[in-house]
Amino acid sequence: MKTAHTNKHTGEIDDGVPYVDPEVLMDQLKDKDDRIAALEQKMTDQEAGCEATRKQNEQMMEMMKR
């Protein structure tokens, strides 16, 4: 069972949950989504670069075997 406390000065019930402005929260979520998207794109670019390097290394190894 949850306990609620009354503010003695205002008489309002304080449920202990802080108020968060919905606009601020949505802005923070959008910023977070933008950062995640940027990191995903960076990872994709790095993977493509690694794949190109791997192919180049394989070609060099083939040339050295000949």
DSSP file (Angstrom, degrees, kcal/mol; ACC not computed):
  #  RESIDUE AA STRUCTURE BP1 BP2  ACC     N-H-->O    O-->H-N    N-H-->O    O-->H-N    TCO  KAPPA ALPHA  PHI   PSI    X-CA   Y-CA   Z-CA
    1    1 A M              0   0    0      0, 0.0     2,-0.3     0, 0.0     0, 0.0   0.000 360.0 360.0 360.0 134.8    0.0    0.0    0.0
    2    2 A K        -     0   0    0      1,-0.0     2,-0.5     0, 0.0    13,-0.0  -0.641 360.0-139.1 -87.2 138.8    1.3    3.4   -1.0
    3    3 A T        -     0   0    0     -2,-0.3     2,-0.4    12,-0.1    -1,-0.0  -0.836  13.6-159.7 -99.2 131.5    1.5    6.2    1.6
    4    4 A A        -     0   0    0     -2,-0.5     2,-0.4    12,-0.0    11,-0.2  -0.882   5.3-152.8-109.3 143.9    0.5    9.7    0.6
    5    5 A H  E     -A   14   0A   0      9,-1.6     9,-3.8    -2,-0.4     2,-0.5  -0.886   9.2-133.9-116.5 146.5    1.6   12.8    2.6
    6    6 A T  E     -A   13   0A   0     -2,-0.4     2,-0.6     7,-0.3     7,-0.2  -0.842  18.5-125.0-101.2 133.7   -0.1   16.1    2.9
    7    7 A N     >  -     0   0    0      5,-3.3     4,-2.9    -2,-0.5     5,-0.2  -0.670  18.4-151.6 -73.6 118.8    1.8   19.3    2.6
    8    8 A K  T  4 S+     0   0    0     -2,-0.6    -1,-0.2     1,-0.2    -2,-0.0   0.764  90.5  50.5 -68.0 -25.1    1.0   21.2    5.8
    9    9 A H  T  4 S+     0   0    0      1,-0.1    -1,-0.2     3,-0.1    -2,-0.0   0.888 126.9  20.0 -81.0 -39.9    1.4   24.6    4.2
   10   10 A T  T  4 S-     0   0    0      2,-0.2    -2,-0.2    -3,-0.0    -1,-0.1   0.660  91.9-130.7-104.2 -19.5   -0.9   24.1    1.1
   11   11 A G     <  +     0   0    0     -4,-2.9     2,-0.2     1,-0.3    -3,-0.1   0.492  61.3 137.8  80.1   2.6   -3.0   21.2    2.2
   12   12 A E        -     0   0    0     -5,-0.2    -5,-3.3    -6,-0.1     2,-0.4  -0.530  60.0-112.5 -83.3 149.1   -2.2   19.4   -1.1
   13   13 A I  E     -A    6   0A   0     -7,-0.2     2,-0.7    -2,-0.2    -7,-0.3  -0.677  25.1-152.1 -80.8 129.2   -1.5   15.7   -1.2
   14   14 A D  E     -A    5   0A   0     -9,-3.8    -9,-1.6    -2,-0.4    -1,-0.0  -0.900  13.4-176.4-103.9 110.2    2.1   15.1   -2.2
   15   15 A D        -     0   0    0     -2,-0.7    -1,-0.1     2,-0.2   -12,-0.1   0.462  44.5-117.7 -87.1   0.5    2.4   11.7   -3.9
   16   16 A G  S    S+     0   0    0      1,-0.2    -2,-0.1   -11,-0.1    -1,-0.0   0.457  74.7 125.8  82.7  -0.5    6.2   12.0   -4.2
   17   17 A V        -     0   0    0      1,-0.0    -1,-0.2     0, 0.0    -2,-0.2  -0.831  58.3-131.8 -95.2 121.2    6.2   12.0   -8.0
   18   18 A P        -     0   0    0      0, 0.0     2,-0.3     0, 0.0    -1,-0.0  -0.400  22.6-112.1 -70.9 147.6    8.1   15.0   -9.5
   19   19 A Y        -     0   0    0     -2,-0.1     2,-0.5     2,-0.0     0, 0.0  -0.628  30.6-166.8 -80.0 134.2    6.3   17.0  -12.3
   20   20 A V        -     0   0    0     -2,-0.3     3,-0.0     4,-0.0    -1,-0.0  -0.989  24.6-121.8-123.6 125.6    8.0   16.7  -15.7
   21   21 A D     >  -     0   0    0     -2,-0.5     4,-2.4     1,-0.2     3,-0.2  -0.495  18.3-141.1 -64.6 124.0    7.0   19.1  -18.4
   22   22 A P  H  > S+     0   0    0      0, 0.0     4,-2.6     0, 0.0     5,-0.2   0.852 100.0  54.1 -58.3 -35.8    5.8   16.9  -21.3
   23   23 A E  H  > S+     0   0    0      2,-0.2     4,-2.4     1,-0.2     5,-0.2   0.918 109.5  47.2 -65.4 -41.9    7.4   19.2  -23.9
   24   24 A V  H  > S+     0   0    0      2,-0.2     4,-2.4     1,-0.2    -1,-0.2   0.923 112.7  49.9 -63.7 -43.7   10.8   18.9  -22.2
   25   25 A L  H  X S+     0   0    0     -4,-2.4     4,-2.3     1,-0.2    -2,-0.2   0.915 111.1  48.3 -61.7 -43.8   10.4   15.1  -22.0
   26   26 A M  H  X S+     0   0    0     -4,-2.6     4,-2.5     2,-0.2    -1,-0.2   0.888 110.6  51.7 -65.5 -38.6    9.5   14.8  -25.7
   27   27 A D  H  X S+     0   0    0     -4,-2.4     4,-2.6     2,-0.2    -1,-0.2   0.910 110.3  49.0 -62.5 -41.6   12.5   17.0  -26.6
   28   28 A Q  H  X S+     0   0    0     -4,-2.4     4,-2.3     2,-0.2    -2,-0.2   0.904 111.6  48.7 -65.1 -40.5   14.8   14.8  -24.6
   29   29 A L  H  X S+     0   0    0     -4,-2.3     4,-2.6     2,-0.2    -2,-0.2   0.898 111.5  49.7 -65.8 -39.6   13.4   11.7  -26.2
   30   30 A K  H  X S+     0   0    0     -4,-2.5     4,-2.7     2,-0.2    -2,-0.2   0.927 111.0  49.4 -64.4 -43.9   13.8   13.2  -29.7
   31   31 A D  H  X S+     0   0    0     -4,-2.6     4,-2.4     1,-0.2    -2,-0.2   0.910 111.7  49.4 -59.8 -42.0   17.4   14.2  -28.9
   32   32 A K  H  X S+     0   0    0     -4,-2.3     4,-2.4     2,-0.2    -2,-0.2   0.923 111.2  48.8 -63.5 -44.4   18.0   10.6  -27.6
   33   33 A D  H  X S+     0   0    0     -4,-2.6     4,-2.5     1,-0.2    -2,-0.2   0.895 110.8  51.1 -62.7 -39.7   16.5    9.1  -30.8
   34   34 A D  H  X S+     0   0    0     -4,-2.7     4,-2.2     2,-0.2    -1,-0.2   0.906 110.6  48.5 -63.8 -41.7   18.6   11.5  -32.9
   35   35 A R  H  X S+     0   0    0     -4,-2.4     4,-2.3     2,-0.2    -2,-0.2   0.900 111.5  49.9 -65.6 -40.1   21.8   10.4  -31.1
   36   36 A I  H  X S+     0   0    0     -4,-2.4     4,-2.5     2,-0.2    -2,-0.2   0.926 110.6  49.6 -63.9 -44.1   20.9    6.7  -31.5
   37   37 A A  H  X S+     0   0    0     -4,-2.5     4,-2.2     1,-0.2    -2,-0.2   0.898 110.8  50.2 -61.8 -40.6   20.2    7.2  -35.2
   38   38 A A  H  X S+     0   0    0     -4,-2.2     4,-2.3     2,-0.2    -1,-0.2   0.905 111.4  48.1 -65.0 -41.1   23.6    9.0  -35.6
   39   39 A L  H  X S+     0   0    0     -4,-2.3     4,-2.5     2,-0.2    -2,-0.2   0.891 110.3  51.7 -66.6 -38.9   25.4    6.2  -33.8
   40   40 A E  H  X S+     0   0    0     -4,-2.5     4,-2.2     2,-0.2    -2,-0.2   0.912 110.9  48.0 -63.3 -41.2   23.7    3.5  -35.9
   41   41 A Q  H  X S+     0   0    0     -4,-2.2     4,-2.4     2,-0.2    -2,-0.2   0.905 110.9  51.1 -65.1 -40.9   24.8    5.3  -39.1
   42   42 A K  H  X S+     0   0    0     -4,-2.3     4,-2.4     1,-0.2    -2,-0.2   0.909 110.1  49.5 -62.3 -42.1   28.3    5.6  -37.8
   43   43 A M  H  X S+     0   0    0     -4,-2.5     4,-2.6     2,-0.2    -1,-0.2   0.903 110.0  51.0 -63.8 -40.9   28.4    1.9  -37.0
   44   44 A T  H  X S+     0   0    0     -4,-2.2     4,-2.2     1,-0.2    -2,-0.2   0.918 111.0  48.5 -62.1 -43.7   27.1    1.1  -40.5
   45   45 A D  H  X S+     0   0    0     -4,-2.4     4,-2.2     2,-0.2    -2,-0.2   0.903 111.9  49.2 -62.8 -41.8   29.8    3.3  -42.0
   46   46 A Q  H  X S+     0   0    0     -4,-2.4     4,-2.5     2,-0.2    -2,-0.2   0.902 109.9  51.2 -65.3 -40.8   32.5    1.6  -39.9
   47   47 A E  H  X S+     0   0    0     -4,-2.6     4,-2.3     1,-0.2    -1,-0.2   0.900 109.8  50.0 -63.3 -39.9   31.3   -1.9  -40.9
   48   48 A A  H  X S+     0   0    0     -4,-2.2     4,-2.2     2,-0.2    -1,-0.2   0.905 111.1  49.3 -64.4 -41.0   31.4   -0.9  -44.5
   49   49 A G  H  X S+     0   0    0     -4,-2.2     4,-2.2     2,-0.2    -2,-0.2   0.896 110.9  49.5 -64.4 -40.6   34.9    0.4  -44.1
   50   50 A C  H  X S+     0   0    0     -4,-2.5     4,-2.5     2,-0.2    -2,-0.2   0.891 109.9  51.4 -65.2 -39.4   36.0   -2.8  -42.3
   51   51 A E  H  X S+     0   0    0     -4,-2.3     4,-2.3     2,-0.2    -2,-0.2   0.912 110.0  49.0 -64.5 -42.1   34.5   -4.9  -45.1
   52   52 A A  H  X S+     0   0    0     -4,-2.2     4,-2.2     1,-0.2    -2,-0.2   0.909 112.3  48.4 -63.9 -41.7   36.3   -3.0  -47.7
   53   53 A T  H  X S+     0   0    0     -4,-2.2     4,-2.6     2,-0.2    -2,-0.2   0.898 110.0  52.2 -64.6 -40.8   39.6   -3.4  -45.8
   54   54 A R  H  X S+     0   0    0     -4,-2.5     4,-2.3     2,-0.2    -2,-0.2   0.917 110.2  47.9 -62.3 -43.6   39.0   -7.1  -45.4
   55   55 A K  H  X S+     0   0    0     -4,-2.3     4,-2.3     2,-0.2    -1,-0.2   0.908 111.9  50.1 -63.9 -41.2   38.4   -7.5  -49.1
   56   56 A Q  H  X S+     0   0    0     -4,-2.2     4,-2.2     1,-0.2    -2,-0.2   0.908 110.5  50.0 -63.8 -41.4   41.6   -5.5  -49.9
   57   57 A N  H  X S+     0   0    0     -4,-2.6     4,-2.3     2,-0.2    -2,-0.2   0.895 109.5  51.4 -64.0 -39.9   43.6   -7.7  -47.5
   58   58 A E  H  X S+     0   0    0     -4,-2.3     4,-2.2     2,-0.2    -1,-0.2   0.911 109.6  50.0 -63.0 -41.8   42.3  -10.9  -49.1
   59   59 A Q  H  X S+     0   0    0     -4,-2.3     4,-2.2     1,-0.2    -2,-0.2   0.904 110.6  49.7 -63.6 -40.8   43.3   -9.6  -52.5
   60   60 A M  H  X S+     0   0    0     -4,-2.2     4,-2.1     1,-0.2    -1,-0.2   0.898 109.8  50.9 -65.2 -39.8   46.8   -8.8  -51.2
   61   61 A M  H  X S+     0   0    0     -4,-2.3     4,-1.5     2,-0.2    -1,-0.2   0.896 109.5  50.7 -64.7 -39.6   47.1  -12.2  -49.7
   62   62 A E  H  X S+     0   0    0     -4,-2.2     4,-0.9     1,-0.2    -2,-0.2   0.907 110.4  49.5 -63.1 -41.6   46.1  -13.8  -53.0
   63   63 A M  H  < S+     0   0    0     -4,-2.2     3,-0.4     1,-0.2    -2,-0.2   0.865 109.4  51.9 -66.6 -35.2   48.7  -11.8  -54.9
   64   64 A M  H  < S+     0   0    0     -4,-2.1    -1,-0.2     1,-0.2    -2,-0.2   0.803 104.3  57.3 -71.5 -28.2   51.4  -12.8  -52.4
   65   65 A K  H  <        0   0    0     -4,-1.5    -1,-0.2     1,-0.2    -2,-0.2   0.763 360.0 360.0 -72.9 -24.8   50.6  -16.5  -52.8
   66   66 A R     <        0   0    0     -4,-0.9    -1,-0.2    -3,-0.4    -2,-0.2   0.468 360.0 360.0 -74.9 360.0   51.2  -16.3  -56.6
